[in-house]
């Protein structure tokens, strides 16, 4: 069963290659969706895939890439409208 989640990650998560590293993780896990920086300093991840893959991405997002300092992760399930074809950095 496919699910879609939105993950907000806060802390030192911009300017540390968080988006590129998230894209790499998502591709390894065969997830689709996107990752983008938000004006308030957080990173938003919207990902779609299997329960197991989404859980692995959420677990990874608590640490992120080497230079990141994650302070908080909030995850919520959202409805799938149109499926994504790949995982993009916005």
N, C-alpha and C positions, 0 to 999 in steps of 0.2 A: 504494500500500500504506500502510495506517495503522500508525503506531507510537505507543507511549506511553513517555515518559521522565520521570524524576524528576530535578530539578535542585535542589541545595542551594547557596545563595548566602550567603557570610559576609562580614563587614566591617561598615561602618555602613550597614545595610540595613533597620533598623526605625526608624520615626518619620520617614521621609524620602519617604513616598508610594510606596514600592517596590511594594507590592501593587496599588495602583490603576494605576500605570504598567504593571505586568506585565499586568494585565487588558486595558488598552488595546492593548498590543502583541499579545497573544494574539487579541483580537477582530479586529485588522487582518489577522492571519495566518490567520484562520478556524480557530483551534485551540480545542479544548475541554479542560476540566480545572478546576484550581483553584490558588490560591496562598494560603499562610498563613504567619504568623509562628510560629516555634518558640520554646520556652522558653529555649533556649540562645543566642538572639540571631540565629540564622540565619533565612532565608526558604526555605520549601520550595515548589517549583513542580512540579506534576504536569500534564503536557500531552500531548495526543493529537492527531495530525494527520499530514500528509505529512512526508517526510524534509526537504524544502526548508524548510518552515515551521518545523519543530522546530529545525533548524540556525540559522535566523534568530533565533529566540527565545533559543537558547543564546548566540549571539554577542552579542545585545543585553544579556543578563543579566550579561555581563562588565563592562558599564559601568553599566547601570541608569539611573534618573532622575538629574537634575542634582545633587541633594543627597547622593546615595549615594556611598559609597567602597567599592567591591567589592574584597575581598582574595582571595577564593577561590571557585571554581565547580566543583562536582563533579556530573557527569551520569552517570546509569545508565539502561539500558533496563529497563523492567518489563513484565510481561504485561498485556495488555488483558483485563479480566474483563468488566465491563459498560461499554458506551460511555457517555461523558458527553454531556449534551445542550447544555451551554454552558460558559462559563468563569466561575468564581465566585471571589470573595474570601472566604476563610473567616476 
